[in-house]
């Protein structure tokens, strides 16, 4: 496991949460329906959130997949 990479991914996740979660979270059920423009904006935020979340998840997977190389196995696991 690469702890630095995992820490970096966690920090990115926190920044993503701070920046976008409130924009995509459903708000109280008001009586008014959102306009088409509001729906488009929410969809853009959701798409941005999803793409960044995918990138962060990829980093987490790589952090766990790549163990530090040892003198016995300089290529790391699988090598």
MOZI-V538177 format. One record per backbone hydrogen bond with DSSP energy under -1.0 kcal/mol. NH is the residue of the N-H (numbers start at 1). CO is the residue of the C=O. E is the energy in kcal/mol with one decimal. If there is no record, write none. Layout:
NH_CO_E ; NH_CO_E
This chain:
2_63_-2.6 ; 6_2_-2.2 ; 7_3_-2.5 ; 8_4_-2.4 ; 9_5_-2.3 ; 10_6_-2.3 ; 11_7_-2.3 ; 12_8_-2.2 ; 13_9_-2.3 ; 14_10_-2.2 ; 15_11_-2.2 ; 16_12_-2.5 ; 17_13_-2.5 ; 18_14_-2.6 ; 19_15_-2.3 ; 20_16_-2.8 ; 21_17_-1.1 ; 23_20_-1.2 ; 24_20_-1.3 ; 25_21_-1.7 ; 30_28_-1.8 ; 39_35_-2.4 ; 40_36_-2.3 ; 41_37_-2.2 ; 42_38_-2.3 ; 43_39_-2.4 ; 44_40_-2.2 ; 45_41_-2.3 ; 46_42_-2.6 ; 47_43_-2.5 ; 48_44_-2.5 ; 49_45_-2.6 ; 50_46_-2.5 ; 51_47_-2.3 ; 52_48_-2.3 ; 53_49_-2.5 ; 54_50_-2.2 ; 55_51_-2.0 ; 56_52_-2.3 ; 57_53_-2.6 ; 58_54_-2.1 ; 59_55_-1.9 ; 60_56_-2.2 ; 61_57_-2.5 ; 62_58_-2.4 ; 63_59_-2.3 ; 64_60_-1.9 ; 65_61_-2.2 ; 66_62_-2.0 ; 67_65_-1.0 ; 70_73_-1.5 ; 76_73_-2.0 ; 79_76_-1.4
